[in-house]
Amino acid sequence: MSPVDPHEAFVGVEREIGLLLRRSRAISARLSRELHPDLDGAAYGLLALLQDTGPLRASDLVARLGLDKSTVSRQVSSLVGLGLVVREADPADGRAQVLSTSPEGAARLGRIRDARRARWEADLAGWPAEDVATLGELLARLNRLGEAEAREAEQEEPVRG
């Protein structure tokens, strides 16, 4: 096995992640339309995050998704208006609100996720299960790195007021 050129390794990672992100945006747009014809692409990821993590404040969505507040606010309003997300008083602070998927939102998302998972299983059927597990672990490590960087950036923002 020949030695790996570190620069070329990072060039390859950048290229492949760029391709993955472009494809992901297109897929998210399609999945959002499957959830409801009036949704745009960011709504799918927002709804999926709420389903995966449980109730969150809008500010938590901003931090976790790395989107600006106006984008999240617009998406939340759309999802609430369509009955896919509900707002409730935060049990820890009754003055604040938390967001969670509605039963309808959870059901629609569940159907789409089941179909996506079946597609991944078909696409990766020729891969050994160990490779699929390794891919999942490496992607999780990459996502944790991105989440940590987002938290650091949020803490470094100057307080406005």
BELCOR-V774005 format. One record per residue. N is the residue number from 0. SS is DSSP state (H for helix, E for strand, - for the rest). OMEGA is omega in degrees with one decimal (NA if undefined). D_LAST is the distance of its C-alpha to the last C-alpha in whole Angstrom. Layout:
N,SS,OMEGA,D_LAST
N,SS,OMEGA,D_LAST
//
This chain:
0,-,-177.7,58
1,-,-179.8,56
2,-,-178.8,53
3,-,174.4,50
4,-,-176.8,48
5,H,-179.9,45
6,H,-179.9,43
7,H,177.3,45
8,H,179.9,44
9,H,174.9,41
10,H,178.9,42
11,H,178.4,43
12,H,-179.3,40
13,H,-178.5,38
14,H,-176.1,40
15,H,177.4,41
16,H,176.1,38
17,H,178.4,37
18,H,179.3,40
19,H,-179.9,39
20,H,177.8,35
21,H,178.4,37
22,H,-179.4,39
23,H,178.4,37
24,H,179.2,34
25,H,179.0,38
26,H,179.5,39
27,H,178.1,35
28,H,179.5,36
29,H,-178.9,39
30,H,176.9,38
31,H,178.2,36
32,H,176.2,38
33,H,175.7,41
34,H,177.0,38
35,-,-175.6,38
36,-,-176.9,39
37,-,-178.0,35
38,-,172.3,33
39,-,-168.8,32
40,-,-176.6,32
41,H,-175.2,29
42,H,-179.0,30
43,H,-178.7,33
44,H,179.0,31
45,H,179.4,28
46,H,178.9,31
47,H,178.7,33
48,H,178.0,30
49,H,179.4,29
50,H,-176.1,33
51,H,-172.3,33
52,H,-174.5,31
53,-,-175.1,31
54,-,178.1,28
55,E,169.6,24
56,-,177.9,21
57,H,179.6,20
58,H,176.1,17
59,H,176.8,20
60,H,178.5,22
61,H,-177.4,19
62,H,-175.8,20
63,H,-178.1,23
64,H,-179.8,24
65,-,178.4,22
66,-,177.8,21
67,-,-173.4,18
68,H,-177.4,16
69,H,178.1,18
70,H,180.0,21
71,H,-180.0,21
72,H,179.2,20
73,H,-179.7,23
74,H,179.6,25
75,H,179.5,25
76,H,179.1,25
77,H,-178.8,28
78,H,177.7,30
79,H,-179.6,29
80,H,-179.9,31
81,-,178.4,34
82,-,-179.2,34
83,-,179.3,34
84,E,176.0,30
85,E,174.5,30
86,E,178.2,27
87,E,176.2,27
88,E,177.5,26
89,E,-179.1,24
90,-,-179.8,27
91,-,-178.3,25
92,E,-174.8,22
93,E,178.8,24
94,E,-177.4,20
95,E,177.7,20
96,E,172.1,22
97,E,-178.5,24
98,E,174.5,26
99,E,178.9,29
100,E,174.0,32
101,-,174.3,35
102,H,178.6,38
103,H,178.5,39
104,H,179.2,36
105,H,-179.5,38
106,H,179.8,41
107,H,179.9,40
108,H,179.2,39
109,H,179.1,41
110,H,-179.2,44
111,H,179.8,42
112,H,177.3,42
113,H,179.4,45
114,H,178.7,46
115,H,-179.8,44
116,H,177.7,45
117,H,178.2,49
118,H,177.3,48
119,H,179.4,47
120,H,178.5,50
121,H,-177.9,52
122,H,-175.7,51
123,-,-177.6,51
124,-,-179.6,54
125,-,179.9,56
126,-,171.6,54
127,-,-179.5,55
128,H,179.2,52
129,H,178.5,52
130,H,178.3,50
131,H,178.7,48
132,H,178.4,47
133,H,177.0,46
134,H,178.3,44
135,H,179.8,42
136,H,179.9,41
137,H,177.0,40
138,H,177.2,38
139,H,177.2,36
140,H,179.2,36
141,H,178.6,34
142,H,178.6,32
143,H,177.2,31
144,H,178.5,30
145,H,178.4,28
146,H,179.0,26
147,H,178.7,26
148,H,178.6,24
149,H,178.1,22
150,H,179.1,21
151,H,179.9,21
152,H,179.4,19
153,H,-179.7,16
154,H,-178.6,16
155,H,-179.3,16
156,-,178.3,12
157,-,178.2,10
158,-,179.8,7
159,-,175.1,4
160,-,NA,0
//
